[in-house]
């Protein structure tokens, strides 16, 4: 893969980020966090570029660090990151029908992480520590308590209208 002609990434933006952290390998985590903020995930080409640009690093090292930390996503994320809690309390109180309603609404079969239009990504997570509000859905930083299939469909409809 050519570093000179990476697709989907803006090399000047990456250079800006790398330079803002003094091109230091000790700042790799912070650099990756910033890149993820820009792209909402870590594009492969960006990791290769960083690995070749910063002294003492290699693309393999950058991949290794990125895959080690759960905070980094190597898959594209949607503008809206939907997390459906499937901890015990939420599961017992109906998180699966809520998840299925989301999949149906966004036309995302099981296994698909991001909607076709790139707006929504979907994952299940373990207990979010808000069991009293079960079943819980979090969209970006907003908590939606006591969700039902109907309620989450209305929430998604509202977000989709805002984006239309
Ligand atoms: S099980 Fe869902 S918040 Fe605890």
Backbone and ligand atoms as CSV (ligand in chain L), in Angstrom:
chain,resi,resn,atom,element,x,y,z
A,1,UNK,N,N,0.845,-1.207,0.000
A,1,UNK,CA,C,0.000,0.000,0.000
A,1,UNK,C,C,0.880,1.256,0.000
A,2,UNK,N,N,0.588,2.161,-0.891
A,2,UNK,CA,C,1.442,3.330,-1.019
A,2,UNK,C,C,1.177,4.350,0.064
A,3,UNK,N,N,2.261,4.783,0.676
A,3,UNK,CA,C,2.118,5.821,1.699
A,3,UNK,C,C,1.928,7.180,1.022
A,4,UNK,N,N,2.537,7.295,-0.224
A,4,UNK,CA,C,2.423,8.573,-0.934
A,4,UNK,C,C,0.995,8.842,-1.386
A,5,UNK,N,N,0.262,7.779,-1.646
A,5,UNK,CA,C,-1.079,8.000,-2.185
A,5,UNK,C,C,-2.145,7.241,-1.396
A,6,UNK,N,N,-2.233,7.522,-0.109
A,6,UNK,CA,C,-3.221,6.790,0.676
A,6,UNK,C,C,-4.617,7.268,0.333
A,7,UNK,N,N,-5.553,6.339,0.206
A,7,UNK,CA,C,-6.900,6.790,-0.094
A,7,UNK,C,C,-7.653,7.056,1.199
A,8,UNK,N,N,-8.644,7.888,1.083
A,8,UNK,CA,C,-9.541,8.209,2.195
A,8,UNK,C,C,-8.918,9.043,3.297
A,9,UNK,N,N,-7.611,9.188,3.330
A,9,UNK,CA,C,-7.063,9.979,4.424
A,9,UNK,C,C,-6.409,11.246,3.893
A,10,UNK,N,N,-6.410,12.255,4.738
A,10,UNK,CA,C,-5.836,13.536,4.381
A,10,UNK,C,C,-4.452,13.609,5.050
A,11,UNK,N,N,-3.421,13.427,4.233
A,11,UNK,CA,C,-2.071,13.346,4.780
A,11,UNK,C,C,-1.680,14.638,5.504
A,12,UNK,N,N,-2.110,15.788,4.947
A,12,UNK,CA,C,-1.715,17.041,5.603
A,12,UNK,C,C,-2.354,17.137,6.992
A,13,UNK,N,N,-3.563,16.609,7.114
A,13,UNK,CA,C,-4.222,16.601,8.430
A,13,UNK,C,C,-3.442,15.696,9.395
A,14,UNK,N,N,-2.998,14.537,8.871
A,14,UNK,CA,C,-2.210,13.626,9.722
A,14,UNK,C,C,-0.892,14.278,10.137
A,15,UNK,N,N,-0.244,14.950,9.173
A,15,UNK,CA,C,1.023,15.628,9.500
A,15,UNK,C,C,0.809,16.655,10.599
A,16,UNK,N,N,-0.292,17.374,10.469
A,16,UNK,CA,C,-0.625,18.410,11.460
A,16,UNK,C,C,-0.752,17.771,12.859
A,17,UNK,N,N,-1.454,16.655,12.908
A,17,UNK,CA,C,-1.656,15.976,14.198
A,17,UNK,C,C,-0.318,15.473,14.743
A,18,UNK,N,N,0.444,14.818,13.859
A,18,UNK,CA,C,1.736,14.258,14.299
A,18,UNK,C,C,2.638,15.370,14.832
A,19,UNK,N,N,2.655,16.490,14.095
A,19,UNK,CA,C,3.523,17.596,14.522
A,19,UNK,C,C,3.038,18.231,15.825
A,20,UNK,N,N,1.728,18.253,16.014
A,20,UNK,CA,C,1.213,18.864,17.245
A,20,UNK,C,C,1.614,18.026,18.471
A,21,UNK,N,N,2.028,16.805,18.212
A,21,UNK,CA,C,2.540,15.969,19.318
A,21,UNK,C,C,4.042,15.730,19.156
A,22,UNK,N,N,4.720,16.707,18.554
A,22,UNK,CA,C,6.189,16.728,18.448
A,22,UNK,C,C,6.785,15.509,17.741
A,23,UNK,N,N,5.993,14.848,16.901
A,23,UNK,CA,C,6.482,13.673,16.144
A,23,UNK,C,C,7.097,12.617,17.061
A,24,UNK,N,N,6.627,12.532,18.286
A,24,UNK,CA,C,7.269,11.614,19.247
A,24,UNK,C,C,6.507,10.314,19.370
A,25,UNK,N,N,7.278,9.244,19.402
A,25,UNK,CA,C,6.609,7.948,19.522
A,25,UNK,C,C,5.975,7.775,20.905
A,26,UNK,N,N,6.493,8.498,21.888
A,26,UNK,CA,C,5.893,8.415,23.231
A,26,UNK,C,C,4.490,9.042,23.251
A,27,UNK,N,N,4.166,9.804,22.220
A,27,UNK,CA,C,2.827,10.408,22.141
A,27,UNK,C,C,1.883,9.611,21.234
A,28,UNK,N,N,2.278,8.388,20.911
A,28,UNK,CA,C,1.492,7.618,19.940
A,28,UNK,C,C,0.008,7.481,20.333
A,29,UNK,N,N,-0.256,7.177,21.596
A,29,UNK,CA,C,-1.657,6.987,22.022
A,29,UNK,C,C,-2.463,8.264,21.778
A,30,UNK,N,N,-1.876,9.395,22.179
A,30,UNK,CA,C,-2.565,10.683,22.007
A,30,UNK,C,C,-2.787,10.970,20.519
A,31,UNK,N,N,-1.790,10.634,19.705
A,31,UNK,CA,C,-1.911,10.848,18.255
A,31,UNK,C,C,-3.050,9.983,17.695
A,32,UNK,N,N,-3.078,8.731,18.103
A,32,UNK,CA,C,-4.142,7.840,17.610
A,32,UNK,C,C,-5.515,8.311,18.088
A,33,UNK,N,N,-5.580,8.817,19.325
A,33,UNK,CA,C,-6.857,9.334,19.828
A,33,UNK,C,C,-7.338,10.497,18.970
A,34,UNK,N,N,-6.421,11.358,18.603
A,34,UNK,CA,C,-6.770,12.531,17.789
A,34,UNK,C,C,-7.228,12.086,16.390
A,35,UNK,N,N,-6.495,11.128,15.823
A,35,UNK,CA,C,-6.857,10.635,14.484
A,35,UNK,C,C,-8.252,9.997,14.538
A,36,UNK,N,N,-8.498,9.262,15.602
A,36,UNK,CA,C,-9.826,8.629,15.730
A,36,UNK,C,C,-10.926,9.682,15.891
A,37,UNK,N,N,-10.591,10.780,16.546
A,37,UNK,CA,C,-11.556,11.871,16.703
A,37,UNK,C,C,-11.945,12.434,15.322
A,38,UNK,N,N,-10.944,12.542,14.454
A,38,UNK,CA,C,-11.166,13.117,13.121
A,38,UNK,C,C,-11.965,12.156,12.234
A,39,UNK,N,N,-11.562,10.875,12.221
A,39,UNK,CA,C,-12.174,9.922,11.280
A,39,UNK,C,C,-13.256,9.049,11.911
A,40,UNK,N,N,-13.383,9.125,13.218
A,40,UNK,CA,C,-14.288,8.289,14.009
A,40,UNK,C,C,-13.844,6.820,14.044
A,41,UNK,N,N,-12.690,6.521,13.452
A,41,UNK,CA,C,-12.032,5.229,13.604
A,41,UNK,C,C,-10.590,5.410,13.131
A,42,UNK,N,N,-9.808,4.344,13.179
A,42,UNK,CA,C,-8.426,4.453,12.719
A,42,UNK,C,C,-8.292,3.793,11.354
A,43,UNK,N,N,-8.296,4.589,10.285
A,43,UNK,CA,C,-8.139,3.999,8.953
A,43,UNK,C,C,-6.773,3.315,8.846
A,44,UNK,N,N,-6.754,2.188,8.145
A,44,UNK,CA,C,-5.516,1.423,7.975
A,44,UNK,C,C,-4.401,2.301,7.396
A,45,UNK,N,N,-4.744,3.085,6.382
A,45,UNK,CA,C,-3.723,3.919,5.745
A,45,UNK,C,C,-3.147,4.947,6.714
A,46,UNK,N,N,-3.986,5.423,7.621
A,46,UNK,CA,C,-3.502,6.402,8.598
A,46,UNK,C,C,-2.502,5.744,9.538
A,47,UNK,N,N,-2.777,4.511,9.936
A,47,UNK,CA,C,-1.851,3.814,10.843
A,47,UNK,C,C,-0.526,3.535,10.143
A,48,UNK,N,N,-0.601,3.152,8.860
A,48,UNK,CA,C,0.634,2.906,8.105
A,48,UNK,C,C,1.438,4.197,7.993
A,49,UNK,N,N,0.729,5.267,7.709
A,49,UNK,CA,C,1.406,6.561,7.545
A,49,UNK,C,C,2.112,6.976,8.838
A,50,UNK,N,N,1.399,6.854,9.942
A,50,UNK,CA,C,1.975,7.226,11.244
A,50,UNK,C,C,3.189,6.340,11.551
A,51,UNK,N,N,3.044,5.066,11.240
A,51,UNK,CA,C,4.126,4.116,11.519
A,51,UNK,C,C,5.384,4.371,10.712
A,52,UNK,N,N,5.221,4.983,9.527
A,52,UNK,CA,C,6.404,5.264,8.710
A,52,UNK,C,C,6.947,6.668,8.972
A,53,UNK,N,N,6.098,7.509,9.488
A,53,UNK,CA,C,6.462,8.927,9.650
A,53,UNK,C,C,7.204,9.201,10.972
A,54,UNK,N,N,6.857,8.489,12.006
A,54,UNK,CA,C,7.446,8.774,13.315
A,54,UNK,C,C,8.651,7.864,13.566
A,55,UNK,N,N,9.741,8.499,13.914
A,55,UNK,CA,C,10.979,7.768,14.145
A,55,UNK,C,C,10.814,6.765,15.285
A,56,UNK,N,N,11.322,5.580,15.037
A,56,UNK,CA,C,11.287,4.552,16.085
A,56,UNK,C,C,10.026,3.710,16.055
A,57,UNK,N,N,9.095,4.058,15.163
A,57,UNK,CA,C,7.860,3.280,15.042
A,57,UNK,C,C,7.858,2.503,13.731
A,58,UNK,N,N,6.961,1.562,13.638
A,58,UNK,CA,C,6.722,0.865,12.367
A,58,UNK,C,C,5.212,0.697,12.255
A,59,UNK,N,N,4.704,0.474,11.045
A,59,UNK,CA,C,3.261,0.235,10.922
A,59,UNK,C,C,2.810,-0.912,11.829
A,60,UNK,N,N,3.635,-1.957,11.958
A,60,UNK,CA,C,3.247,-3.113,12.783
A,60,UNK,C,C,3.073,-2.698,14.243
A,61,UNK,N,N,3.958,-1.820,14.710
A,61,UNK,CA,C,3.841,-1.359,16.102
A,61,UNK,C,C,2.554,-0.554,16.288
A,62,UNK,N,N,2.261,0.304,15.321
A,62,UNK,CA,C,1.043,1.121,15.423
A,62,UNK,C,C,-0.190,0.214,15.414
A,63,UNK,N,N,-0.207,-0.783,14.541
A,63,UNK,CA,C,-1.334,-1.741,14.513
A,63,UNK,C,C,-1.451,-2.455,15.852
A,64,UNK,N,N,-0.295,-2.851,16.384
A,64,UNK,CA,C,-0.288,-3.577,17.655
A,64,UNK,C,C,-0.904,-2.752,18.773
A,65,UNK,N,N,-0.503,-1.489,18.845
A,65,UNK,CA,C,-1.031,-0.602,19.889
A,65,UNK,C,C,-2.526,-0.376,19.669
A,66,UNK,N,N,-2.893,-0.138,18.417
A,66,UNK,CA,C,-4.304,0.162,18.106
A,66,UNK,C,C,-5.219,-1.022,18.434
A,67,UNK,N,N,-4.732,-2.230,18.193
A,67,UNK,CA,C,-5.583,-3.393,18.465
A,67,UNK,C,C,-5.581,-3.749,19.949
A,68,UNK,N,N,-4.543,-3.343,20.665
A,68,UNK,CA,C,-4.469,-3.685,22.092
A,68,UNK,C,C,-5.501,-2.907,22.911
A,69,UNK,N,N,-5.688,-1.643,22.581
A,69,UNK,CA,C,-6.570,-0.796,23.391
A,69,UNK,C,C,-7.999,-0.812,22.854
A,70,UNK,N,N,-8.931,-1.143,23.747
A,70,UNK,CA,C,-10.332,-1.253,23.337
A,70,UNK,C,C,-10.905,0.087,22.874
A,71,UNK,N,N,-10.297,1.186,23.302
A,71,UNK,CA,C,-10.829,2.513,22.924
A,71,UNK,C,C,-10.683,2.784,21.424
A,72,UNK,N,N,-9.806,2.021,20.765
A,72,UNK,CA,C,-9.602,2.279,19.343
A,72,UNK,C,C,-10.442,1.346,18.480
A,73,UNK,N,N,-11.026,1.942,17.453
A,73,UNK,CA,C,-11.815,1.148,16.525
A,73,UNK,C,C,-11.115,1.101,15.181
A,74,UNK,N,N,-10.976,-0.112,14.658
A,74,UNK,CA,C,-10.349,-0.258,13.343
A,74,UNK,C,C,-11.402,-0.340,12.247
A,75,UNK,N,N,-12.656,-0.268,12.659
A,75,UNK,CA,C,-13.772,-0.280,11.703
A,75,UNK,C,C,-14.387,1.107,11.681
A,76,UNK,N,N,-14.898,1.540,10.526
A,76,UNK,CA,C,-15.561,2.847,10.485
A,76,UNK,C,C,-16.746,2.876,11.442
A,77,UNK,N,N,-16.890,4.000,12.128
A,77,UNK,CA,C,-18.025,4.171,13.040
A,77,UNK,C,C,-18.983,5.193,12.453
A,78,UNK,N,N,-20.237,5.061,12.810
A,78,UNK,CA,C,-21.209,6.020,12.341
A,78,UNK,C,C,-21.127,7.322,13.118
A,79,UNK,N,N,-21.806,8.325,12.600
A,79,UNK,CA,C,-21.886,9.592,13.327
A,79,UNK,C,C,-22.576,9.363,14.666
A,80,UNK,N,N,-23.549,8.461,14.644
A,80,UNK,CA,C,-24.242,8.088,15.877
A,80,UNK,C,C,-23.795,6.675,16.263
A,81,UNK,N,N,-23.161,6.582,17.416
A,81,UNK,CA,C,-22.713,5.271,17.905
A,81,UNK,C,C,-23.741,4.743,18.897
A,82,UNK,N,N,-24.430,3.706,18.471
A,82,UNK,CA,C,-25.486,3.147,19.313
A,82,UNK,C,C,-24.929,1.958,20.091
A,83,UNK,N,N,-25.109,2.015,21.398
A,83,UNK,CA,C,-24.692,0.885,22.238
A,83,UNK,C,C,-25.921,0.344,22.944
A,84,UNK,N,N,-26.202,-0.914,22.709
A,84,UNK,CA,C,-27.325,-1.559,23.373
A,84,UNK,C,C,-26.764,-2.420,24.491
A,85,UNK,N,N,-27.177,-2.137,25.716
A,85,UNK,CA,C,-26.684,-2.927,26.842
A,85,UNK,C,C,-27.336,-4.304,26.807
A,86,UNK,N,N,-26.482,-5.314,26.877
A,86,UNK,CA,C,-27.018,-6.668,26.969
A,86,UNK,C,C,-26.488,-7.359,28.227
A,87,UNK,N,N,-26.319,-6.553,29.270
A,87,UNK,CA,C,-26.027,-7.142,30.583
A,87,UNK,C,C,-27.267,-7.888,31.064
A,88,UNK,N,N,-27.138,-8.581,32.179
A,88,UNK,CA,C,-28.234,-9.448,32.635
A,88,UNK,C,C,-29.542,-8.687,32.833
A,89,UNK,N,N,-29.495,-7.575,33.558
A,89,UNK,CA,C,-30.736,-6.839,33.855
A,89,UNK,C,C,-31.396,-6.364,32.564
A,90,UNK,N,N,-30.601,-5.827,31.670
A,90,UNK,CA,C,-31.161,-5.320,30.413
A,90,UNK,C,C,-31.679,-6.472,29.550
A,91,UNK,N,N,-30.933,-7.562,29.542
A,91,UNK,CA,C,-31.353,-8.709,28.736
A,91,UNK,C,C,-32.711,-9.220,29.222
A,92,UNK,N,N,-32.811,-9.383,30.541
A,92,UNK,CA,C,-34.061,-9.906,31.131
A,92,UNK,C,C,-35.228,-8.964,30.836
A,93,UNK,N,N,-34.942,-7.668,30.818
A,93,UNK,CA,C,-36.030,-6.699,30.588
A,93,UNK,C,C,-36.215,-6.325,29.118
A,94,UNK,N,N,-35.620,-7.109,28.232
A,94,UNK,CA,C,-35.994,-6.954,26.819
A,94,UNK,C,C,-35.048,-6.190,25.925
A,95,UNK,N,N,-33.720,-6.298,26.176
A,95,UNK,CA,C,-32.801,-5.581,25.285
A,95,UNK,C,C,-32.761,-6.173,23.877
A,96,UNK,N,N,-33.025,-7.485,23.761
A,96,UNK,CA,C,-32.928,-8.108,22.429
A,96,UNK,C,C,-34.014,-7.609,21.461
A,97,UNK,N,N,-35.280,-7.512,21.902
A,97,UNK,CA,C,-36.274,-6.922,20.989
A,97,UNK,C,C,-35.914,-5.483,20.592
A,98,UNK,N,N,-35.313,-4.744,21.528
A,98,UNK,CA,C,-34.889,-3.367,21.216
A,98,UNK,C,C,-33.787,-3.408,20.151
A,99,UNK,N,N,-32.825,-4.306,20.343
A,99,UNK,CA,C,-31.734,-4.444,19.368
A,99,UNK,C,C,-32.292,-4.833,17.994
A,100,UNK,N,N,-33.226,-5.760,17.996
A,100,UNK,CA,C,-33.805,-6.195,16.715
A,100,UNK,C,C,-34.577,-5.068,16.041
A,101,UNK,N,N,-35.245,-4.241,16.861
A,101,UNK,CA,C,-35.978,-3.100,16.287
A,101,UNK,C,C,-35.000,-2.117,15.637
A,102,UNK,N,N,-33.847,-1.933,16.280
A,102,UNK,CA,C,-32.827,-1.032,15.712
A,102,UNK,C,C,-32.316,-1.606,14.389
A,103,UNK,N,N,-32.023,-2.901,14.401
A,103,UNK,CA,C,-31.521,-3.535,13.175
A,103,UNK,C,C,-32.532,-3.402,12.040
A,104,UNK,N,N,-33.800,-3.617,12.385
A,104,UNK,CA,C,-34.846,-3.531,11.360
A,104,UNK,C,C,-34.956,-2.097,10.836
A,105,UNK,N,N,-34.953,-1.142,11.759
A,105,UNK,CA,C,-35.121,0.266,11.367
A,105,UNK,C,C,-33.969,0.737,10.484
A,106,UNK,N,N,-32.767,0.304,10.823
A,106,UNK,CA,C,-31.586,0.785,10.096
A,106,UNK,C,C,-31.155,-0.162,8.978
A,107,UNK,N,N,-31.954,-1.217,8.816
A,107,UNK,CA,C,-31.646,-2.179,7.767
A,107,UNK,C,C,-30.240,-2.748,7.934
A,108,UNK,N,N,-29.957,-3.164,9.150
A,108,UNK,CA,C,-28.633,-3.702,9.457
A,108,UNK,C,C,-28.768,-5.138,9.950
A,109,UNK,N,N,-28.490,-6.100,9.069
A,109,UNK,CA,C,-28.540,-7.491,9.527
A,109,UNK,C,C,-27.477,-7.760,10.597
A,110,UNK,N,N,-27.686,-8.846,11.326
A,110,UNK,CA,C,-26.729,-9.202,12.365
A,110,UNK,C,C,-25.327,-9.295,11.762
A,111,UNK,N,N,-24.363,-8.747,12.454
A,111,UNK,CA,C,-22.988,-8.805,11.959
A,111,UNK,C,C,-22.573,-7.523,11.257
A,112,UNK,N,N,-23.560,-6.746,10.801
A,112,UNK,CA,C,-23.208,-5.472,10.156
A,112,UNK,C,C,-23.029,-4.412,11.242
A,113,UNK,N,N,-21.891,-3.756,11.234
A,113,UNK,CA,C,-21.575,-2.841,12.332
A,113,UNK,C,C,-21.998,-1.410,12.063
A,114,UNK,N,N,-22.057,-1.040,10.784
A,114,UNK,CA,C,-22.370,0.347,10.439
A,114,UNK,C,C,-23.414,0.373,9.336
A,115,UNK,N,N,-24.359,1.315,9.433
A,115,UNK,CA,C,-25.426,1.385,8.428
A,115,UNK,C,C,-24.850,1.791,7.079
A,116,UNK,N,N,-25.572,1.453,6.018
A,116,UNK,CA,C,-25.100,1.722,4.645
A,116,UNK,C,C,-24.746,3.190,4.449
A,117,UNK,N,N,-25.547,4.088,5.036
A,117,UNK,CA,C,-25.296,5.519,4.837
A,117,UNK,C,C,-24.196,6.044,5.763
A,118,UNK,N,N,-23.622,5.161,6.573
A,118,UNK,CA,C,-22.513,5.559,7.434
A,118,UNK,C,C,-22.924,6.379,8.640
A,119,UNK,N,N,-24.208,6.567,8.832
A,119,UNK,CA,C,-24.654,7.437,9.930
A,119,UNK,C,C,-24.654,6.741,11.283
A,120,UNK,N,N,-24.995,5.449,11.262
A,120,UNK,CA,C,-25.174,4.750,12.536
A,120,UNK,C,C,-24.240,3.554,12.642
A,121,UNK,N,N,-23.638,3.389,13.811
A,121,UNK,CA,C,-22.982,2.119,14.086
A,121,UNK,C,C,-23.629,1.520,15.317
A,122,UNK,N,N,-23.545,0.214,15.399
A,122,UNK,CA,C,-24.339,-0.502,16.404
A,122,UNK,C,C,-23.491,-1.583,17.053
A,123,UNK,N,N,-23.550,-1.625,18.372
A,123,UNK,CA,C,-22.872,-2.719,19.071
A,123,UNK,C,C,-23.615,-3.032,20.360
A,124,UNK,N,N,-23.417,-4.239,20.843
A,124,UNK,CA,C,-23.943,-4.565,22.163
A,124,UNK,C,C,-22.796,-4.460,23.155
A,125,UNK,N,N,-23.121,-4.055,24.350
A,125,UNK,CA,C,-22.092,-3.896,25.380
A,125,UNK,C,C,-22.567,-4.590,26.650
A,126,UNK,N,N,-21.618,-4.846,27.528
A,126,UNK,CA,C,-22.022,-5.440,28.802
A,126,UNK,C,C,-22.434,-4.324,29.758
A,127,UNK,N,N,-22.898,-4.709,30.922
A,127,UNK,CA,C,-23.543,-3.785,31.875
A,127,UNK,C,C,-22.933,-2.385,31.909
A,128,UNK,N,N,-23.787,-1.393,31.723
A,128,UNK,CA,C,-23.338,-0.005,31.717
A,128,UNK,C,C,-23.433,0.611,33.113
A,129,UNK,N,N,-23.824,-0.184,34.080
A,129,UNK,CA,C,-23.905,0.308,35.458
A,129,UNK,C,C,-25.151,1.131,35.733
A,130,UNK,N,N,-26.159,0.952,34.927
A,130,UNK,CA,C,-27.412,1.697,35.133
A,130,UNK,C,C,-28.586,0.720,35.101
A,131,UNK,N,N,-28.412,-0.399,35.798
A,131,UNK,CA,C,-29.389,-1.500,35.702
A,131,UNK,C,C,-30.798,-1.075,36.101
A,132,UNK,N,N,-30.900,-0.083,36.998
A,132,UNK,CA,C,-32.222,0.389,37.419
A,132,UNK,C,C,-32.998,1.000,36.270
A,133,UNK,N,N,-32.294,1.349,35.194
A,133,UNK,CA,C,-32.934,1.988,34.033
A,133,UNK,C,C,-33.122,1.001,32.884
A,134,UNK,N,N,-32.903,-0.278,33.163
A,134,UNK,CA,C,-32.923,-1.300,32.106
A,134,UNK,C,C,-34.278,-1.375,31.397
A,135,UNK,N,N,-34.259,-1.691,30.096
A,135,UNK,CA,C,-33.078,-1.829,29.241
A,135,UNK,C,C,-32.563,-0.477,28.752
A,136,UNK,N,N,-31.256,-0.382,28.721
A,136,UNK,CA,C,-30.612,0.902,28.435
A,136,UNK,C,C,-29.968,0.889,27.044
A,137,UNK,N,N,-30.149,1.995,26.331
A,137,UNK,CA,C,-29.448,2.220,25.062
A,137,UNK,C,C,-28.699,3.542,25.206
A,138,UNK,N,N,-27.469,3.583,24.733
A,138,UNK,CA,C,-26.706,4.832,24.733
A,138,UNK,C,C,-26.406,5.200,23.287
A,139,UNK,N,N,-26.722,6.435,22.928
A,139,UNK,CA,C,-26.377,6.916,21.586
A,139,UNK,C,C,-25.432,8.092,21.765
A,140,UNK,N,N,-24.211,7.929,21.292
A,140,UNK,CA,C,-23.102,8.823,21.631
A,140,UNK,C,C,-23.059,8.925,23.156
A,141,UNK,N,N,-23.241,10.116,23.739
A,141,UNK,CA,C,-23.140,10.143,25.208
A,141,UNK,C,C,-24.500,10.176,25.883
A,142,UNK,N,N,-25.558,10.078,25.100
A,142,UNK,CA,C,-26.887,10.228,25.683
A,142,UNK,C,C,-27.479,8.863,26.075
A,143,UNK,N,N,-27.965,8.808,27.305
A,143,UNK,CA,C,-28.534,7.565,27.816
A,143,UNK,C,C,-30.040,7.558,27.584
A,144,UNK,N,N,-30.524,6.492,26.993
A,144,UNK,CA,C,-31.965,6.323,26.793
A,144,UNK,C,C,-32.429,5.177,27.698
A,145,UNK,N,N,-33.150,5.513,28.782
A,145,UNK,CA,C,-33.540,4.488,29.743
A,145,UNK,C,C,-34.819,3.773,29.335
A,146,UNK,N,N,-35.024,2.614,29.924
A,146,UNK,CA,C,-36.264,1.849,29.779
A,146,UNK,C,C,-36.781,1.823,28.351
A,147,UNK,N,N,-35.900,1.427,27.458
A,147,UNK,CA,C,-36.253,1.432,26.045
A,147,UNK,C,C,-37.203,0.291,25.687
A,148,UNK,N,N,-38.034,0.588,24.716
A,148,UNK,CA,C,-38.878,-0.442,24.102
A,148,UNK,C,C,-38.619,-0.370,22.601
A,149,UNK,N,N,-39.104,-1.346,21.872
A,149,UNK,CA,C,-38.922,-1.332,20.417
A,149,UNK,C,C,-39.539,-0.068,19.818
A,150,UNK,N,N,-40.747,0.280,20.300
A,150,UNK,CA,C,-41.418,1.469,19.762
A,150,UNK,C,C,-40.645,2.743,20.093
A,151,UNK,N,N,-40.191,2.830,21.340
A,151,UNK,CA,C,-39.509,4.056,21.771
A,151,UNK,C,C,-38.210,4.257,20.987
A,152,UNK,N,N,-37.430,3.188,20.803
A,152,UNK,CA,C,-36.150,3.363,20.097
A,152,UNK,C,C,-36.401,3.682,18.620
A,153,UNK,N,N,-37.495,3.157,18.073
A,153,UNK,CA,C,-37.822,3.466,16.676
A,153,UNK,C,C,-38.127,4.953,16.522
A,154,UNK,N,N,-38.838,5.509,17.504
A,154,UNK,CA,C,-39.149,6.949,17.465
A,154,UNK,C,C,-37.867,7.773,17.592
A,155,UNK,N,N,-36.974,7.353,18.501
A,155,UNK,CA,C,-35.693,8.056,18.673
A,155,UNK,C,C,-34.920,8.057,17.358
A,156,UNK,N,N,-34.857,6.895,16.711
A,156,UNK,CA,C,-34.104,6.791,15.445
A,156,UNK,C,C,-34.754,7.615,14.337
A,157,UNK,N,N,-36.094,7.578,14.319
A,157,UNK,CA,C,-36.819,8.397,13.326
A,157,UNK,C,C,-36.455,9.861,13.479
A,158,UNK,N,N,-36.403,10.313,14.719
A,158,UNK,CA,C,-36.081,11.725,14.988
A,158,UNK,C,C,-34.667,12.041,14.492
A,159,UNK,N,N,-33.713,11.169,14.804
A,159,UNK,CA,C,-32.335,11.414,14.358
A,159,UNK,C,C,-32.243,11.408,12.833
A,160,UNK,N,N,-32.972,10.479,12.206
A,160,UNK,CA,C,-32.922,10.393,10.747
A,160,UNK,C,C,-33.529,11.636,10.107
A,161,UNK,N,N,-34.581,12.158,10.726
A,161,UNK,CA,C,-35.200,13.385,10.192
A,161,UNK,C,C,-34.235,14.555,10.313
A,162,UNK,N,N,-33.530,14.609,11.438
A,162,UNK,CA,C,-32.549,15.694,11.623
A,162,UNK,C,C,-31.457,15.647,10.562
A,163,UNK,N,N,-31.154,14.461,10.087
A,163,UNK,CA,C,-30.067,14.294,9.109
A,163,UNK,C,C,-30.542,14.411,7.662
A,164,UNK,N,N,-31.867,14.365,7.483
A,164,UNK,CA,C,-32.404,14.347,6.109
A,164,UNK,C,C,-32.182,15.672,5.390
L,1,LIG,S1,S,-27.360,-4.705,32.686
L,1,LIG,FE1,FE,-27.719,-3.000,31.451
L,1,LIG,S2,S,-27.109,-1.372,32.689
L,1,LIG,FE2,FE,-26.678,-3.087,33.891
